Amino acid sequence: MTHEIFPHIEVHPDVRFGKPVLKGTRVPVDLIVGKIAGGMTVEEVMTEYGLTRDQVLATLQYAAKLVAEEELAMAA
């Protein structure tokens, strides 16, 4: 069963081991975020993976949401 966890982002246990992917694709969110972090432009990622601008930006928004919600336990 597929679950949409964020706009344009879904998980399915049988697709990429249940990792978040762009809806209707097998393209994992972490791959796209990594490509942008590695210096690719949004346009290059769009062309390389056949994605829309909204899909690429959704991966960045999803990653930002995860970081914003993350709580770290700092050892004293």
GIGI-V732218 format. One record per residue. N is the residue number from 1. RES is the residue in one letter. SS is DSSP state (H for helix, E for strand, - for the rest). PSI is psi as a letter, one per 30 degrees, with the letter a starting at -180 (NA if undefined). OMEGA is omega in radians with two decimals (999 if undefined). Layout:
N & RES & SS & PSI & OMEGA
N & RES & SS & PSI & OMEGA
This chain:
1 & M & - & k & -3.13
2 & T & - & k & 3.11
3 & H & E & k & 3.03
4 & E & E & k & -3.09
5 & I & E & f & -3.12
6 & F & E & l & 3.10
7 & P & - & k & -3.13
8 & H & - & f & -3.09
9 & I & E & k & 3.12
10 & E & E & l & 3.03
11 & V & E & k & 3.07
12 & H & - & k & -3.07
13 & P & - & f & -3.11
14 & D & - & g & -3.14
15 & V & - & j & 3.11
16 & R & H & h & 3.08
17 & F & H & g & 3.11
18 & G & H & g & 3.09
19 & K & - & l & 3.10
20 & P & - & k & 3.10
21 & V & E & l & 3.04
22 & L & E & k & -3.05
23 & K & - & k & 3.11
24 & G & - & g & 3.13
25 & T & - & l & 2.99
26 & R & - & g & -3.10
27 & V & - & j & -3.10
28 & P & E & k & 3.13
29 & V & H & e & -3.08
30 & D & H & e & 3.09
31 & L & H & e & -3.11
32 & I & H & e & 3.12
33 & V & H & e & 3.12
34 & G & H & e & 3.12
35 & K & H & e & 3.10
36 & I & H & e & 3.12
37 & A & H & e & 3.14
38 & G & - & f & 3.05
39 & G & - & f & 3.09
40 & M & - & k & 3.07
41 & T & - & l & 3.08
42 & V & H & e & -3.13
43 & E & H & e & 3.11
44 & E & H & e & 3.11
45 & V & H & e & 3.11
46 & M & H & e & -3.12
47 & T & H & e & -3.09
48 & E & H & e & -3.02
49 & Y & H & g & 3.11
50 & G & - & h & -3.08
51 & L & - & l & 3.03
52 & T & - & l & 3.07
53 & R & H & e & 3.13
54 & D & H & e & 3.12
55 & Q & H & e & -3.13
56 & V & H & e & -3.13
57 & L & H & e & 3.10
58 & A & H & e & 3.12
59 & T & H & e & 3.12
60 & L & H & e & 3.10
61 & Q & H & e & 3.12
62 & Y & H & e & 3.11
63 & A & H & e & 3.12
64 & A & H & e & 3.11
65 & K & H & e & 3.13
66 & L & H & e & 3.14
67 & V & H & e & -3.14
68 & A & H & e & -3.11
69 & E & H & f & -3.07
70 & E & - & k & 3.06
71 & E & - & k & -3.14
72 & L & - & k & 3.06
73 & A & - & j & -3.12
74 & M & - & k & 3.09
75 & A & - & k & -3.12
76 & A & - & NA & 999
